[in-house]
Amino acid sequence: MKPWYYDLKLLLRSKVAAGSMVLLLVLTTASLLSGVQRIDSQREAIARIGALHAEDTAAVVSAHGDSVDAGTAAYYSFQPTWNPPSPLAFAAVGMRDVAPIMLRVRALGLEAQIHDGDTFNPELALAGRFDFSFLLTFLLPLFVIALLHDLRSSETESGRERMLRSLPFRTRWLYLRRSIMRGLALWLCVGVPFVVVAISQGVPAGQILAVLALAAACLLFWVVLCLLISRRAWNSGVNAAALASCWVVLALVAPALANVGIERAIPVEQGATIARAQREAVNGAWDIPRDRTMQQFYASHPQWRDSAPLGDAFHYKWYLAFHQNGDDQVAPLVAAYRDGIERRNAAAAAVGWVLPSVGLQVALTRMAGTDMQAHLAYQDRIRRYHERLRQFFYGYLFTDKPFVKSDYDRVPPFEPGE
């Protein structure tokens, strides 16, 4: 154990190494606290939903009296939905920083409501928020370079290399041992704060170990790269420049080029296109004969075909019917959008096997439940809930059942786990 002890003393005696480790410790703590603060603020916002929804419902009831038309209740009643964060979300905020995590919906056309919330371009969110994932992806490699770029060249430049070669052991094992020591020190600087925060956030032990393994894999890649560069027998300045160039290419340039290539290879319409198409279908329905609208609706919802015929007066079942027809009309656009996004995700995951920075981001956001797949799953939960919500109001509108004040309490609530 003495060689390891001496290597540790040598590491701690270096002002550059000690300062780098302290700085990494500070940045790691800051990244973790930044992620926790962001996720805590989202949890607090979600916790206020119940009280705010109760106030909103009370205002609707007060405005329309004890007995109202079910269509009026459906039109003015907004129901909240939300996407609660996972315990690990603080480590990789991901899509939660750019995509809606709460959405109020009505029993009208859904697709416009969903895609009105997508006021972001997910493909442009490259680096993301300063969180633990950002630190591992972009900053940790720089600390590896700072500590290992002159591991061998400094010995050559100081004249100690010849003396080391004269000793009765292989210098390669000396450099390997020092590399392991420095890599382990960096791993502890990022791992210890993460474990402390993860335990306080209730992250399962399996996920904690998985994140530590990802951090170790990231470190291993850059340590090996530093060792390969050091074998070129360049001086310390050239080593640092070469490694910095590798970092720029692997962490910044190559992911950006891959992103552009994926976008061009897999074109996807923006969500606003779907919202606009749905609105055009709804607005155009005012000029279509009402019987044709109802026949189109009954074709996809035959269970309500026995509803009483429409009279000359306005009826909300016709209004909700052409909203549903609008959703049905844009269904192919929605399917194409979903397929394109999923294909892009699959392509990005494939790129992750080549580019470690991309692979690390993909793995962390997947474990944290903050990737695009998690956002699409939230949209699916909204769609299932909206179906329940529509069927609830259809039960009044298509049977002419009276809707009274107490029926507001019977409106199905959103369940995040459904």
C-alpha positions as CSV (number, residue, x, y, z in Angstrom):
1,M,0.0,0.0,0.0
2,K,3.0,2.3,0.4
3,P,3.2,3.3,-3.4
4,W,-0.5,4.3,-3.3
5,Y,0.1,6.3,-0.2
6,Y,3.0,8.2,-1.7
7,D,1.0,8.8,-4.9
8,L,-1.8,10.3,-2.8
9,K,0.6,12.5,-0.9
10,L,2.1,13.6,-4.2
11,L,-1.4,14.4,-5.5
12,L,-2.4,16.4,-2.5
13,R,0.9,18.4,-2.5
14,S,0.2,19.6,-6.0
15,K,-1.6,23.0,-5.8
16,V,-3.1,22.6,-9.2
17,A,-4.5,19.1,-8.4
18,A,-5.8,20.1,-4.9
19,G,-7.3,23.3,-6.3
20,S,-9.0,21.4,-9.1
21,M,-10.5,18.9,-6.8
22,V,-11.8,21.6,-4.5
23,L,-13.3,23.5,-7.4
24,L,-14.9,20.3,-8.8
25,L,-16.4,19.6,-5.3
26,V,-17.9,23.1,-5.3
27,L,-19.2,22.8,-8.8
28,T,-20.7,19.4,-8.1
29,T,-22.5,20.7,-5.0
30,A,-23.7,23.7,-6.9
31,S,-25.1,21.6,-9.8
32,L,-26.9,19.3,-7.4
33,L,-28.4,22.2,-5.5
34,S,-29.4,23.8,-8.7
35,G,-31.2,20.7,-9.8
36,V,-32.9,20.2,-6.4
37,Q,-34.1,23.8,-6.4
38,R,-35.6,23.4,-9.8
39,I,-37.4,20.2,-9.0
40,D,-38.5,21.4,-5.6
41,S,-40.1,24.5,-7.2
42,Q,-42.0,22.2,-9.6
43,R,-43.2,20.0,-6.7
44,E,-44.4,23.1,-4.9
45,A,-46.3,24.3,-8.0
46,I,-47.9,20.9,-8.4
47,A,-48.8,20.9,-4.7
48,R,-50.8,24.1,-5.2
49,I,-52.9,22.6,-8.1
50,G,-55.6,21.2,-5.8
51,A,-56.4,24.5,-4.0
52,L,-56.2,26.6,-7.2
53,H,-58.5,24.1,-9.0
54,A,-61.0,24.3,-6.1
55,E,-61.0,28.1,-6.4
56,D,-61.5,27.9,-10.2
57,T,-64.4,25.4,-9.9
58,A,-66.1,27.6,-7.2
59,A,-65.9,30.6,-9.5
60,V,-67.5,28.6,-12.4
61,V,-70.3,27.3,-10.1
62,S,-70.9,30.8,-8.8
63,A,-71.1,32.3,-12.3
64,H,-73.5,29.7,-13.6
65,G,-75.8,28.9,-10.7
66,D,-76.9,25.6,-9.3
67,S,-78.3,24.1,-12.4
68,V,-76.5,24.5,-15.7
69,D,-76.3,22.9,-19.1
70,A,-73.7,20.1,-19.1
71,G,-72.2,21.6,-22.2
72,T,-71.7,24.9,-20.4
73,A,-70.0,23.1,-17.5
74,A,-67.8,21.2,-20.0
75,Y,-66.9,24.4,-21.8
76,Y,-65.9,26.5,-18.8
77,S,-64.5,23.7,-16.5
78,F,-60.7,23.3,-16.9
79,Q,-59.3,20.2,-15.3
80,P,-55.6,20.1,-14.2
81,T,-53.1,17.5,-15.3
82,W,-49.5,17.3,-14.1
83,N,-46.3,15.3,-14.5
84,P,-44.7,14.7,-11.1
85,P,-40.9,14.4,-11.0
86,S,-39.1,11.2,-10.1
87,P,-36.7,11.2,-7.1
88,L,-33.7,11.3,-9.5
89,A,-35.0,14.2,-11.6
90,F,-32.8,16.7,-9.8
91,A,-29.7,15.0,-11.4
92,A,-30.9,15.4,-15.0
93,V,-33.7,18.0,-15.4
94,G,-33.9,17.3,-19.1
95,M,-37.2,18.0,-20.8
96,R,-38.8,19.2,-17.6
97,D,-37.0,22.5,-18.1
98,V,-38.4,23.1,-21.6
99,A,-41.7,21.1,-21.8
100,P,-44.9,21.7,-19.9
101,I,-45.2,19.7,-16.7
102,M,-48.8,21.0,-16.0
103,L,-51.6,21.4,-18.4
104,R,-55.3,22.3,-17.9
105,V,-57.6,20.7,-20.3
106,R,-61.3,20.9,-21.2
107,A,-63.6,18.3,-22.8
108,L,-63.1,20.1,-26.1
109,G,-60.7,19.2,-28.9
110,L,-57.6,17.9,-27.2
111,E,-54.8,18.1,-29.7
112,A,-54.8,21.9,-30.0
113,Q,-54.7,22.0,-26.2
114,I,-51.7,19.7,-26.0
115,H,-49.7,21.2,-28.7
116,D,-50.4,24.8,-27.7
117,G,-48.3,23.9,-24.7
118,D,-45.4,22.8,-26.9
119,T,-44.0,26.3,-27.3
120,F,-40.5,25.0,-27.4
121,N,-38.2,23.3,-29.9
122,P,-36.9,20.3,-28.1
123,E,-34.2,19.8,-30.7
124,L,-32.6,23.2,-29.8
125,A,-32.2,22.3,-26.1
126,L,-28.6,21.2,-26.6
127,A,-26.7,21.8,-23.4
128,G,-29.5,22.3,-21.0
129,R,-29.6,23.5,-17.4
130,F,-26.6,23.5,-15.1
131,D,-27.3,20.2,-13.3
132,F,-25.4,17.1,-12.4
133,S,-25.9,15.7,-15.9
134,F,-24.3,18.9,-17.3
135,L,-21.4,18.7,-14.9
136,L,-20.6,15.0,-15.9
137,T,-21.0,15.7,-19.6
138,F,-19.2,19.0,-20.1
139,L,-17.1,19.9,-17.0
140,L,-15.8,16.6,-15.5
141,P,-13.7,15.8,-18.7
142,L,-12.0,19.2,-18.3
143,F,-10.9,18.3,-14.8
144,V,-9.6,14.9,-16.0
145,I,-7.6,16.8,-18.7
146,A,-6.3,19.3,-16.1
147,L,-5.0,16.5,-13.8
148,L,-3.7,14.0,-16.4
149,H,-2.5,15.9,-19.4
150,D,1.0,16.3,-17.9
151,L,1.2,13.0,-16.0
152,R,4.1,11.8,-18.0
153,S,5.3,14.8,-19.9
154,S,6.0,16.7,-16.7
155,E,8.4,14.0,-15.6
156,T,10.2,14.2,-18.9
157,E,10.4,18.0,-18.9
158,S,11.7,18.0,-15.3
159,G,14.4,15.4,-16.1
160,R,13.0,12.8,-13.7
161,E,11.9,10.4,-16.5
162,R,15.4,9.0,-17.0
163,M,15.8,8.4,-13.3
164,L,12.5,6.6,-13.1
165,R,13.5,4.4,-16.0
166,S,16.7,3.4,-14.1
167,L,14.6,2.1,-11.2
168,P,13.8,-1.7,-11.0
169,F,10.1,-1.4,-12.0
170,R,8.2,-0.6,-15.1
171,T,7.3,3.1,-15.4
172,R,4.0,2.2,-17.1
173,W,2.7,0.8,-13.9
174,L,3.7,4.0,-12.1
175,Y,1.7,6.1,-14.5
176,L,-1.2,3.7,-14.5
177,R,-1.3,3.8,-10.7
178,R,-1.2,7.6,-10.6
179,S,-3.9,7.7,-13.3
180,I,-6.1,5.5,-11.2
181,M,-5.4,7.6,-8.1
182,R,-6.4,10.8,-9.8
183,G,-9.4,9.3,-11.5
184,L,-10.6,7.9,-8.2
185,A,-10.1,11.3,-6.5
186,L,-12.2,13.0,-9.2
187,W,-14.9,10.2,-8.9
188,L,-15.1,10.8,-5.1
189,C,-15.4,14.5,-5.7
190,V,-18.6,14.0,-7.8
191,G,-19.8,10.8,-6.2
192,V,-19.9,11.7,-2.5
193,P,-22.0,14.9,-2.9
194,F,-24.3,13.1,-5.3
195,V,-24.9,10.2,-2.8
196,V,-25.6,12.6,0.0
197,V,-28.2,14.6,-2.0
198,A,-29.6,11.4,-3.7
199,I,-30.3,9.8,-0.3
200,S,-32.0,13.0,1.0
201,Q,-34.2,12.9,-2.1
202,G,-35.2,9.3,-1.6
203,V,-33.5,7.9,-4.7
204,P,-33.5,4.1,-4.8
205,A,-30.1,2.5,-4.1
206,G,-30.1,0.8,-7.5
207,Q,-30.3,4.1,-9.3
208,I,-27.6,5.7,-7.1
209,L,-25.3,2.8,-8.0
210,A,-26.2,3.1,-11.6
211,V,-25.4,6.9,-11.7
212,L,-22.1,6.3,-9.9
213,A,-21.3,3.6,-12.5
214,L,-22.1,6.1,-15.3
215,A,-19.8,8.7,-13.7
216,A,-17.0,6.1,-13.4
217,A,-17.5,5.1,-17.1
218,C,-17.2,8.7,-18.1
219,L,-14.1,9.1,-16.1
220,L,-12.6,5.9,-17.4
221,F,-13.1,7.0,-21.0
222,W,-11.3,10.4,-20.5
223,V,-8.5,8.8,-18.4
224,V,-7.8,6.3,-21.1
225,L,-7.9,9.0,-23.7
226,C,-5.4,11.0,-21.6
227,L,-3.1,8.0,-21.3
228,L,-3.2,7.4,-25.1
229,I,-2.3,11.0,-25.8
230,S,0.5,10.9,-23.3
231,R,2.1,8.0,-25.2
232,R,2.8,10.3,-28.1
233,A,5.7,11.8,-26.0
234,W,4.6,15.4,-26.7
235,N,5.2,18.2,-24.2
236,S,2.5,19.2,-21.7
237,G,1.2,22.1,-23.7
238,V,0.7,20.0,-26.8
239,N,-1.0,17.3,-24.7
240,A,-3.4,19.9,-23.2
241,A,-4.2,21.4,-26.6
242,A,-4.8,17.9,-28.1
243,L,-7.1,16.8,-25.3
244,A,-8.9,20.1,-25.3
245,S,-9.5,19.7,-29.0
246,C,-10.9,16.2,-28.3
247,W,-13.2,17.6,-25.7
248,V,-14.5,20.3,-28.1
249,V,-15.2,17.7,-30.8
250,L,-16.7,15.0,-28.6
251,A,-18.7,17.2,-26.2
252,L,-19.7,20.1,-28.5
253,V,-19.1,19.8,-32.2
254,A,-19.9,16.1,-32.9
255,P,-23.2,16.1,-30.9
256,A,-24.3,19.3,-32.6
257,L,-23.5,17.9,-36.0
258,A,-25.3,14.6,-35.1
259,N,-28.3,16.6,-34.0
260,V,-28.5,18.5,-37.3
261,G,-28.0,15.3,-39.2
262,I,-30.8,13.6,-37.3
263,E,-33.2,16.5,-37.9
264,R,-32.5,16.5,-41.6
265,A,-32.7,12.7,-42.0
266,I,-36.0,12.5,-39.9
267,P,-38.1,15.6,-40.6
268,V,-40.8,16.3,-38.0
269,E,-43.6,18.9,-38.2
270,Q,-43.8,21.2,-35.2
271,G,-46.7,20.7,-32.7
272,A,-48.0,24.1,-33.7
273,T,-48.9,22.6,-37.1
274,I,-51.1,20.1,-35.4
275,A,-52.8,22.7,-33.3
276,R,-53.4,24.9,-36.3
277,A,-54.8,22.1,-38.4
278,Q,-57.1,21.1,-35.5
279,R,-58.4,24.6,-35.1
280,E,-59.0,25.0,-38.8
281,A,-61.1,21.8,-38.7
282,V,-63.1,23.1,-35.8
283,N,-63.6,26.5,-37.3
284,G,-64.7,25.0,-40.6
285,A,-67.3,22.8,-38.9
286,W,-69.5,25.9,-38.3
287,D,-70.1,25.9,-42.1
288,I,-70.8,22.2,-42.4
289,P,-74.4,20.9,-42.1
290,R,-75.0,19.8,-38.6
291,D,-76.4,16.4,-39.6
292,R,-73.3,15.6,-41.5
293,T,-71.2,16.5,-38.4
294,M,-73.3,14.3,-36.2
295,Q,-73.1,11.4,-38.6
296,Q,-69.3,11.7,-38.7
297,F,-69.3,11.7,-34.9
298,Y,-71.6,8.7,-34.5
299,A,-69.5,6.7,-37.0
300,S,-66.6,6.8,-34.5
301,H,-68.8,6.9,-31.3
302,P,-71.8,4.5,-32.1
303,Q,-72.7,4.2,-28.5
304,W,-74.4,7.7,-28.7
305,R,-76.2,7.1,-32.0
306,D,-79.6,6.8,-30.2
307,S,-79.3,10.4,-28.9
308,A,-82.3,12.6,-29.7
309,P,-82.0,14.5,-33.0
310,L,-80.8,18.1,-33.0
311,G,-83.3,20.8,-33.2
312,D,-82.9,24.3,-34.6
313,A,-81.4,25.7,-31.4
314,F,-77.7,25.5,-30.5
315,H,-76.8,22.3,-28.6
316,Y,-73.5,21.6,-27.0
317,K,-73.5,18.0,-28.1
318,W,-73.1,19.2,-31.6
319,Y,-70.3,21.6,-30.5
320,L,-68.4,18.9,-28.7
321,A,-69.0,16.5,-31.6
322,F,-67.2,18.7,-34.1
323,H,-64.4,19.3,-31.7
324,Q,-64.0,15.5,-31.5
325,N,-64.2,15.3,-35.3
326,G,-61.4,17.8,-35.4
327,D,-59.2,15.6,-33.2
328,D,-60.0,12.6,-35.4
329,Q,-59.1,14.6,-38.6
330,V,-55.6,15.5,-37.3
331,A,-55.0,12.0,-35.9
332,P,-52.7,11.1,-38.9
333,L,-50.7,14.2,-38.2
334,V,-50.4,13.3,-34.6
335,A,-49.3,9.8,-35.4
336,A,-46.7,11.0,-37.9
337,Y,-45.4,13.6,-35.3
338,R,-45.1,10.9,-32.6
339,D,-43.4,8.4,-35.0
340,G,-40.9,11.1,-36.1
341,I,-40.1,12.1,-32.5
342,E,-39.6,8.5,-31.5
343,R,-37.4,7.8,-34.5
344,R,-35.3,10.8,-33.6
345,N,-35.0,9.5,-30.0
346,A,-33.9,6.1,-31.3
347,A,-31.3,7.8,-33.6
348,A,-30.0,9.9,-30.7
349,A,-29.7,6.8,-28.5
350,A,-27.7,5.1,-31.3
351,V,-25.4,8.1,-31.5
352,G,-24.9,7.7,-27.8
353,W,-23.0,4.4,-28.4
354,V,-20.4,6.4,-30.4
355,L,-20.3,9.8,-28.5
356,P,-19.9,9.4,-24.8
357,S,-21.4,12.8,-24.0
358,V,-24.6,12.0,-25.9
359,G,-24.8,8.5,-24.3
360,L,-24.3,9.9,-20.8
361,Q,-27.1,12.4,-21.3
362,V,-29.5,9.8,-22.8
363,A,-28.8,7.3,-20.0
364,L,-29.2,9.9,-17.2
365,T,-32.4,11.4,-18.5
366,R,-33.9,8.0,-19.1
367,M,-33.2,6.9,-15.5
368,A,-34.5,10.2,-14.2
369,G,-37.7,10.0,-16.3
370,T,-36.9,13.5,-17.8
371,D,-36.3,12.5,-21.5
372,M,-38.6,13.0,-24.5
373,Q,-40.1,9.5,-24.0
374,A,-41.2,10.5,-20.5
375,H,-42.8,13.7,-21.9
376,L,-44.6,11.6,-24.6
377,A,-45.8,9.3,-21.9
378,Y,-47.3,12.3,-20.0
379,Q,-49.1,13.3,-23.1
380,D,-50.5,9.7,-23.4
381,R,-51.8,10.0,-19.8
382,I,-53.5,13.3,-20.7
383,R,-55.2,11.6,-23.7
384,R,-56.5,8.8,-21.6
385,Y,-57.8,11.2,-19.0
386,H,-59.4,13.4,-21.7
387,E,-61.2,10.4,-23.0
388,R,-62.7,9.7,-19.5
389,L,-63.6,13.4,-19.2
390,R,-65.4,13.5,-22.5
391,Q,-67.3,10.4,-21.8
392,F,-68.4,11.8,-18.5
393,F,-69.9,14.9,-20.1
394,Y,-71.3,12.9,-23.1
395,G,-73.3,11.0,-20.6
396,Y,-75.2,14.2,-19.8
397,L,-75.3,15.8,-23.2
398,F,-76.4,12.8,-25.4
399,T,-79.0,11.7,-22.9
400,D,-80.3,15.2,-21.9
401,K,-79.6,14.3,-18.3
402,P,-79.7,17.4,-16.1
403,F,-76.4,18.7,-14.7
404,V,-76.6,20.1,-11.2
405,K,-74.1,21.8,-8.8
406,S,-73.2,18.5,-7.1
407,D,-72.2,17.0,-10.4
408,Y,-69.1,19.1,-10.5
409,D,-67.7,16.9,-7.7
410,R,-68.3,13.8,-9.9
411,V,-66.1,15.1,-12.7
412,P,-63.3,12.4,-12.9
413,P,-60.0,13.7,-11.5
414,F,-56.7,13.2,-13.2
415,E,-54.5,10.4,-11.8
416,P,-50.8,10.8,-12.6
417,G,-50.2,7.1,-12.5
418,E,-53.0,6.1,-14.8
